[in-house]
Amino acid sequence: MPAFEQRLFNERTAMQTPVNFADLEPRGILAQTSGGWYVLLQPAALAAHVRKQTRALNQTRLGDHSMLTLKFYRTRSGADSASP
């Protein structure tokens, strides 16, 4: 398979792999906030397929720390779904 086709296949596979919020939240990688946003608590632990499904990225301050918040194309309720 040519390199371009392999990259395309890998990207498509990553976008189709579901985000397992039920696993990421208890492990302390993400924490759900309001409006379908998630605080990213452990950036290094976030899998590549999850990063690729991020629809929006924001930075917020919590005390003296800056934290990244993420919104995804698909959430568990589907309320915040958007077409990629």
ABEGO torsion letter per residue (X at the ends): XBAAAAAAAAAAAAAABBBBAAAAAAAGABBBBBGGBBBBABAAABBAAAAAABABBBBBBBEABBBBBBBBABBAAGAABBBX
